[in-house]
């Protein structure tokens, strides 16, 4: 949910190279209209001619709150122009959250996207329904995007529809349990053995909350579409489904769905291991995590990156475990970030955007995978830099890309990788997000809010109301 994990984790995985920097460029974008010049190329499946003259635009370039990423991004543009000297990149920066769902919807309605425009995996239906995304099937192959054929099936499913390719990925994740190892030690828990079941998590959260001093055992969302996103992740971990097999009816009003809400309600009002103040916005969850006031939180590993780099948290304090389940590590919600390409552009604009995205996000040892640069930055900058990657990438484990990334991390990583062994050594099946995900998440925000804020909440009623609303949404898909 991107960075959503995620859904909200619009940055990237736990690696300094995955800092989405912002260029020193302004927010202007290309017109997106073909020039009619024969020199603008054709969709021939070949890379961009290094001598081509073309201007492109792209959004989601990190802004003023990501100083290191901003510098890296500008540096990468300069390196890119060594090969493509006549390509001009107009990069539109963001501050805080790359994508706000309501804002994105407004951009789609106004057809106001940049040439290459960011979206989350969950946005596929909305993006394609906008009719603004172009089919790039004729542009992508192992020549234009090295390693394309080795991309994971789960990734390709999210960049394609109806056997056509519409996007390229820049981040891929699966959810797990982010936890504070220091609080585990203080509560008499083993920091190398985080809970792997929800019963264990509830018991551990109660022990952590007993430390007092404003410490809460577990933290969860109840708004901003993140409440529904977390509900989905927790539902999947118990073997539940959000929708039926053909995607026409809601399926979360189930024993698993009731278990999710009832447990959260009990943790909040019986155990008091969840804090009273509701967390309704994505960013609001992170300050208490960074300051050691929260023991556990469901999220992708890039949560730790944000805590260290943006909020200055202790890089040794956190661990990541597998997603808890009913009886052990369970299926986890997968997601990620990608770029679509706007219709109406010339072939060379699309080729140039693909070339830039491949350079910045999909090539080992450069762009977001330039861990050697990140190591140098970590040694010279007053700002913290986190270099470690305990999560899946876009490619199969035996691909040259993964092998190169792993080799670089062994040389350049600066985080305690053993802290993430419970996550890395217990891989779980990644489950894709449901259809109409953002709309369903918004509906389920209310159910999560009810469970976490109302001591007299009726779980059956909350789910029944959400089910009725979700069925109306799915009927219109």
Secondary structure, DSSP 8 states (H G I E B T S, - for coil): -B--TTBT--S-SSSGGG-----SS-S----------GGG---SS----TT--EEEEEEEEE-TT-HHHHHHHHHHHHHHHHH-TTEEEEEEEESS-S--HHHHHHHHHHT---SEEEEEGGGHHHHHHTT-B---TTT-STTTSTTGGGB-HHHHHHHEETTEE-EEEEEEEE-EEEEEHHHHHHTT--TTS---BHHHHHHHHHHHHTT-TT-EEEE---STTHHHHHHHHHHHHTT--SB-TTSSSB--SSHHHHHHHHHHHHIIIII--B-SS---SGGGGHHHHHTT-EEEEEE-THHHHHHHHTT---TTSEEEE---BSSSS--EEEEEEEEEEBTT--HHHHHHHHHHHHHHHSSTTSGGG-HHHHHHHHHH-SS-------S--SB-TTSHHHHHHHHHHHHH--S-GGGGHHHHTS---EE---TTHHHHHHHHHHHHHHHHH-TT--HHHHHHHHHHHHHHHHHT-
